[in-house]
Amino acid sequence: MRSLTRRVLLDTRYTLVGFPTALIGFVLMLAGFAAGVGTTVVWIGLPLLAGTLLVARGFADAERGWLSDVLKRPPVRPRYKPAPAGAGRFRRLVNPLTSGQSWLDLLHGVINLPFAIVAFVLTIVFWAIPIAGLTWPIYGIFIMQIPGGVELPELLGIGDGSYLVNVVFYVGLGLFFTLLLPFVVRGAALLRAGLGRALLTGVAELQERIDDLAEGRAAAVSAEANALRKLERDIHDGPQQRLVSLAMELSRAQRQLAKDPEAAQATIKSAITATRETLDELRALSRGIAPPILSDRGLAPALAALAGRCTVPVDLDVQTTERYQAAVENAIYFVCAETLTNVAKHSRATVCTVQLVRVGGVLMLTIGDDGVGGAHVAKGHGLAGLADRLRAVDGELTVQSPDGGPTVIVAEVPCA
C-alpha cells in the first residue's frame, strides 16, 4: 500500500510540476528558435540558436531526472559532442549546434506541451472528483440549503434531493474515482514520460548498449589472448621441457642397450614414468580448452567430470539438462574449471558445492566453499579473466568472499 501511495504521489508531482515547466520551456525555446532563425543572416542568430539549445538542454536534464523516478530507471544522460581541441571562441560558442541530441532536446521542449497539458488535466480531474466526492458530507449540507439549487442525483433521476441520498451518491462517486486514480495518473505520467524517453534518453540508451557490446567484445578478445598466452607459457614450461628430457632419456637408453642392458632398462622405465607425467600435465592443460565431452554431451556431464577431478570433495547439483549455445556452455564450463582449480589451490576448503540452474532466460552457476575466503575480481587476479570471459556473452560474475570465508561465486549468463 505504501509503495502504491508513493507511486501515485511521484506520478502526480511529475504531471503537475511538468505542466508549468513545459509551458515556460515552450515559450523560451520557441521564442529563442524564432529569433535565432530570423537573425541568422546577420550572424547574431547562431549564438542565439546555440543559447536556445543550451536552455533546451537544461530543461531536458530536469526532465531526465524526473523520468528516472517515473520509469524506475537509473538516470541516463546522453553525451553531447564537445568542441574540437584548440577551437576558437566563436566555434566553442556555437558548438551546441553540432550536436544532434541538442536538437532533440529542442524538439522535445516544443512538442512536449500538448502531452503535459493532457497529463495535467487528467491528474487534476481525477484528484478533484475523489476529494470533492468524499468530502461532500462536510460541505454538502450547506450547498443543499442554497435556494433553487438542483443536485446531480436529482438531475439523473436517482433521488429526491434528500441529504442521505446525496451523501451516498457523492461518496460512492468519490470512492469509484479513487479506485481509478492510480491507474489514470500512472497512465497520464507514462504518456508524457514516453515522449521524454524517446527523445531525451533513447539515443543515450542505444549508445550505452553499443558501448557495452564494444566492451564485451574487447573483453572477449583480451580474455582469449590471455588464455592463449597462459596456455603457451604452460606448455613451454611443462610438457615441452618434459618431452625434451624424455627424448634425451630415450637417446641415452639407446646408447646403453649394447653396453649395459640393465641400465638401459632402468632408463626406459624412468622415461615411461616421465611420459605418464607428461600425459597427466597435458590433460590438466586441456581443461582450458573445451573438452569433447562438453560439445558431445553438454554441461551436466562436463561439470561432473570437473567435479570428479577436483581434489576437494564437490557436491554437484545440475538442475538443467538442456543444450545451449556453444559460447554459453563454454563460458559456464571455463568458469567452473577455473574456480574449482582456485578452490583446490588456494581456498583450503574441505567441501565445495556447485549448482547449475536456469532461472527464466538466465543460466546461473553458483560455486561455494568453506575455505579461508579473500577471493576477488580485482585486475591482476584470476577471477578478473573470468569476469571478462562472461562479459563477452553478456554475462556477469559476482563474488562474495570475506576474509575467513565462506566464498560464494555466482556466474549469470543469458541463455534465452
C-alpha positions in Angstrom: 0.0 0.0 0.0 2.8 2.4 0.9 4.6 1.7 -2.4 1.3 2.4 -4.3 0.8 5.7 -2.5 4.4 6.7 -3.2 4.0 5.8 -6.9 0.8 7.9 -7.1 2.4 10.9 -5.4 5.5 10.7 -7.6 3.4 10.5 -10.8 1.2 13.4 -9.5 4.2 15.5 -8.9 5.6 14.8 -12.3 2.4 15.7 -14.1 1.5 18.8 -12.0 5.0 20.3 -11.9 5.6 19.3 -15.5 2.9 21.5 -17.0 4.2 24.9 -15.9 7.7 23.7 -16.6 6.7 22.6 -20.1 4.9 25.9 -20.7 7.9 28.0 -19.7 10.2 25.9 -21.7 7.9 26.0 -24.8 7.8 29.8 -24.7 11.5 30.2 -24.2 12.5 27.7 -26.8 10.0 28.8 -29.4 10.9 32.4 -29.0 14.6 31.7 -29.0 14.4 29.5 -32.0 12.3 32.0 -34.0 14.7 34.9 -33.0 17.7 32.8 -33.9 16.4 31.8 -37.3 15.2 35.3 -38.0 18.6 36.9 -37.3 20.9 34.2 -38.8 21.7 36.4 -41.8 23.4 38.9 -39.5 25.4 36.2 -37.6 23.8 37.0 -34.3 21.3 34.3 -34.9 23.8 31.5 -34.5 24.7 32.4 -30.9 21.0 32.9 -30.2 20.3 29.4 -31.5 23.2 28.0 -29.5 21.9 29.7 -26.4 18.4 28.3 -27.1 19.8 24.8 -27.4 21.6 25.2 -24.1 18.3 26.3 -22.5 16.7 23.3 -24.0 19.5 21.1 -22.6 18.8 22.5 -19.1 15.1 21.7 -19.3 15.9 18.2 -20.8 18.3 17.4 -17.9 15.5 18.3 -15.4 13.1 16.0 -17.4 15.6 13.2 -17.3 15.8 13.5 -13.6 12.0 13.1 -13.3 12.0 10.3 -15.8 14.2 8.2 -13.6 11.5 8.4 -10.8 8.6 7.8 -13.1 10.1 4.9 -15.2 12.0 3.5 -12.2 15.3 3.5 -14.2 18.7 4.9 -13.4 19.2 8.4 -14.8 20.7 8.4 -18.3 22.4 11.5 -19.7 23.5 11.4 -23.4 26.9 12.5 -24.5 26.9 15.9 -26.1 29.6 16.5 -28.7 32.4 18.6 -27.3 34.1 21.4 -29.1 37.3 20.3 -31.0 40.6 20.8 -29.2 42.0 24.3 -30.0 38.7 25.6 -31.3 38.2 29.4 -31.2 35.8 31.3 -29.1 33.1 31.6 -31.7 33.4 27.8 -32.6 33.0 26.9 -28.9 30.1 29.3 -28.6 28.1 27.7 -31.5 29.2 24.1 -30.6 25.7 23.1 -29.4 24.5 23.5 -33.0 26.7 20.5 -34.0 25.2 18.0 -31.5 22.2 16.0 -32.7 21.0 15.5 -29.1 20.7 19.2 -28.6 18.2 19.4 -31.5 16.3 16.5 -30.0 16.2 18.4 -26.7 14.7 21.4 -28.5 12.2 19.3 -30.3 11.1 17.8 -27.0 10.7 21.2 -25.4 8.4 22.3 -28.3 6.2 19.2 -28.7 6.1 18.3 -25.0 3.5 20.9 -24.1 0.4 19.2 -25.5 1.3 16.0 -23.7 2.0 17.9 -20.5 -1.5 19.6 -20.8 -3.3 16.3 -21.2 -1.4 14.7 -18.3 -2.1 17.8 -16.1 -5.8 17.9 -16.9 -6.3 14.2 -16.3 -4.4 14.4 -13.0 -6.4 17.4 -11.8 -9.7 15.9 -12.7 -9.0 12.5 -11.1 -7.8 14.1 -7.9 -10.6 16.7 -7.7 -13.5 14.3 -8.1 -12.5 11.9 -5.3 -11.7 14.8 -3.0 -14.9 16.6 -3.7 -17.0 13.4 -3.5 -15.5 12.0 -0.3 -15.7 15.4 1.5 -19.3 16.1 0.3 -20.9 15.2 3.7 -18.9 18.1 5.2 -19.9 20.9 2.9 -22.9 19.4 1.1 -25.4 20.3 3.8 -24.6 24.0 3.2 -25.0 23.6 -0.6 -28.4 22.0 -0.2 -29.6 25.0 1.7 -29.0 27.3 -1.2 -32.4 28.3 -2.7 -33.1 26.9 -6.2 -30.2 24.6 -6.2 -30.6 21.3 -8.0 -28.3 18.3 -7.1 -26.8 16.0 -9.6 -28.7 12.9 -8.3 -31.9 14.7 -9.0 -30.8 15.6 -12.5 -30.0 11.9 -13.1 -33.4 10.9 -11.7 -32.0 8.7 -8.9 -33.0 10.7 -5.8 -35.5 13.1 -4.3 -33.0 15.7 -3.1 -32.6 14.3 0.4 -29.3 14.7 2.2 -28.8 11.0 2.7 -29.3 10.2 -1.0 -26.8 12.9 -1.9 -24.2 11.6 0.6 -24.5 8.0 -0.8 -24.2 9.3 -4.3 -21.3 11.6 -3.9 -19.3 9.4 -1.6 -19.8 6.5 -3.9 -18.7 8.6 -6.9 -15.6 9.7 -4.9 -14.8 6.1 -4.0 -15.2 5.0 -7.6 -12.8 7.7 -8.9 -10.4 6.9 -6.0 -10.1 3.4 -7.3 -9.4 4.7 -10.8 -7.0 7.4 -9.6 -3.7 5.3 -9.5 -4.3 3.9 -13.0 -5.3 7.2 -14.7 -2.5 9.2 -13.1 0.0 6.5 -13.9 -1.2 6.4 -17.5 -1.0 10.2 -17.7 2.5 10.1 -16.4 3.6 7.4 -18.8 2.0 9.2 -21.7 4.3 12.2 -21.1 7.3 10.1 -20.0 7.2 8.0 -23.1 7.9 11.1 -25.3 10.7 12.1 -23.0 12.3 8.7 -23.0 12.1 8.5 -26.8 13.7 11.9 -27.4 15.9 12.5 -24.4 17.3 9.1 -23.4 16.6 6.8 -26.4 19.8 7.8 -28.2 21.8 7.6 -25.0 20.5 4.1 -24.1 21.3 2.9 -27.6 24.8 4.4 -27.3 25.2 2.8 -23.9 24.3 -0.6 -25.4 26.7 -0.2 -28.2 29.5 0.7 -25.7 28.6 -2.3 -23.6 28.8 -4.6 -26.7 32.2 -3.0 -27.7 33.5 -3.5 -24.1 32.3 -7.1 -24.2 34.0 -7.8 -27.5 37.2 -6.2 -26.3 37.0 -8.2 -23.0 36.5 -11.4 -25.1 39.5 -10.7 -27.2 41.6 -9.9 -24.1 40.4 -13.0 -22.3 41.2 -15.2 -25.3 44.6 -13.6 -25.8 45.4 -14.0 -22.1 44.3 -17.7 -22.2 46.4 -18.4 -25.2 49.4 -16.8 -23.7 48.9 -18.7 -20.5 48.5 -22.0 -22.4 51.6 -21.3 -24.5 53.6 -20.5 -21.3 52.4 -23.6 -19.5 53.1 -25.8 -22.5 56.6 -24.3 -22.8 57.4 -24.6 -19.1 55.8 -28.0 -18.6 55.2 -30.6 -21.3 57.7 -29.2 -23.7 60.5 -29.4 -21.2 59.4 -32.9 -20.2 59.4 -34.0 -23.8 62.9 -32.7 -24.4 64.1 -34.5 -21.3 62.2 -37.6 -22.5 64.0 -37.5 -25.8 67.3 -37.2 -24.0 66.5 -40.2 -21.8 65.5 -42.4 -24.8 68.7 -41.4 -26.6 70.7 -42.4 -23.5 68.8 -45.7 -23.3 69.6 -46.4 -26.9 73.3 -45.9 -26.3 73.1 -48.1 -23.2 71.4 -51.1 -24.9 74.6 -52.5 -26.3 76.9 -51.8 -23.3 74.6 -52.1 -20.2 71.1 -53.5 -20.8 70.2 -53.3 -17.2 71.0 -49.5 -17.1 69.1 -49.1 -20.3 66.0 -50.9 -18.8 66.2 -48.5 -15.8 66.4 -45.5 -18.1 63.4 -46.7 -20.2 61.4 -47.2 -17.0 62.2 -43.7 -16.0 61.2 -42.5 -19.5 57.8 -44.3 -19.2 57.2 -42.6 -15.8 58.1 -39.3 -17.4 55.7 -40.0 -20.3 52.8 -40.6 -17.9 53.5 -37.4 -16.0 53.6 -35.5 -19.3 50.3 -37.0 -20.3 48.8 -36.0 -16.9 50.1 -32.5 -17.4 48.6 -32.3 -20.9 45.3 -33.5 -19.6 45.4 -30.8 -16.9 46.2 -28.2 -19.6 43.4 -29.4 -21.8 40.9 -28.3 -19.2 41.5 -24.8 -20.5 40.2 -25.9 -23.9 36.6 -27.0 -24.5 36.7 -30.8 -24.0 34.9 -33.3 -26.3 32.5 -34.3 -23.5 31.2 -30.7 -23.4 30.5 -30.5 -27.1 29.2 -34.0 -27.4 27.1 -34.4 -24.2 26.6 -31.0 -22.7 27.2 -29.2 -19.5 25.9 -31.7 -17.0 28.5 -34.5 -17.9 31.2 -31.9 -18.4 30.7 -30.4 -15.0 30.5 -33.9 -13.4 33.9 -34.6 -15.0 35.4 -31.4 -13.5 33.9 -32.2 -10.1 35.3 -35.7 -10.2 38.9 -34.5 -10.9 38.8 -31.8 -8.2 40.9 -32.7 -5.1 38.3 -31.1 -2.8 35.1 -33.0 -2.4 32.4 -31.4 -4.6 28.6 -31.6 -4.1 27.3 -31.2 -7.7 23.6 -30.2 -8.3 22.8 -29.7 -12.0 19.1 -28.8 -12.4 19.1 -28.3 -16.2 20.0 -30.8 -18.9 19.2 -28.6 -21.9 21.7 -27.8 -24.6 22.7 -24.2 -25.0 24.7 -22.1 -27.5 28.3 -23.2 -27.6 29.5 -19.8 -26.3 27.2 -20.1 -23.3 28.3 -23.6 -22.5 32.0 -22.8 -22.9 31.7 -19.8 -20.6 30.0 -21.8 -17.9 32.5 -24.6 -18.2 35.6 -22.4 -18.1 34.2 -20.5 -15.0 33.6 -23.8 -13.2 37.0 -25.2 -14.3 39.0 -22.2 -13.2 37.0 -21.7 -10.0 37.5 -25.4 -8.9 41.2 -25.1 -9.7 41.4 -22.0 -7.4 39.4 -23.8 -4.7 41.9 -26.7 -4.8 45.0 -24.5 -4.8 44.1 -21.6 -2.5 41.0 -22.0 -0.5 42.0 -24.7 2.0 38.3 -25.8 1.8 37.0 -29.1 3.0 33.9 -29.1 0.8 32.7 -27.3 -2.3 29.2 -27.0 -3.8 28.4 -26.5 -7.5 24.9 -25.7 -8.6 23.7 -25.0 -12.2 20.1 -23.9 -12.6 18.2 -22.0 -15.3 16.1 -19.1 -14.0 13.9 -17.7 -16.8 16.3 -16.6 -19.5 19.4 -16.8 -17.3 21.7 -19.7 -16.7 23.1 -19.4 -13.2 26.2 -21.2 -11.9 26.8 -21.0 -8.2 30.0 -22.3 -6.6 30.6 -22.1 -2.9 33.3 -23.4 -0.5 34.0 -23.3 3.2 37.6 -22.1 2.8 39.5 -19.0 4.0 37.9 -16.6 1.6 39.7 -13.5 0.3 38.8 -14.1 -3.4 38.0 -11.0 -5.5 37.9 -9.9 -9.2 40.5 -7.1 -9.0 42.6 -6.7 -12.0 45.6 -9.0 -12.0 43.8 -11.9 -10.3 42.5 -15.0 -12.0 38.8 -14.1 -11.4 39.2 -10.9 -13.4 39.8 -13.1 -16.5 36.6 -15.0 -15.8 34.7 -11.7 -15.5 36.0 -10.7 -18.9 35.0 -14.0 -20.4 31.5 -13.7 -19.1 31.1 -10.1 -20.3 31.8 -11.4 -23.8 28.5 -13.3 -23.6 26.7 -10.5 -21.7 27.2 -12.4 -18.5 28.1 -11.2 -15.0 30.3 -12.5 -12.3 29.5 -11.9 -8.6 32.0 -12.8 -5.8 31.2 -12.8 -2.1 34.4 -13.9 -0.3 35.1 -12.1 3.0 38.3 -12.9 4.8 37.8 -16.1 6.8 35.2 -17.3 4.3 33.0 -18.7 3.1 33.2 -17.9 -0.6 30.3 -17.8 -3.0 30.8 -17.1 -6.7 27.9 -16.7 -9.0 28.1 -16.6 -12.8 25.0 -15.4 -14.7 24.8 -15.9 -18.4 21.7 -15.0 -20.6 20.6 -18.2 -22.4 17.2 -17.2 -24.0 
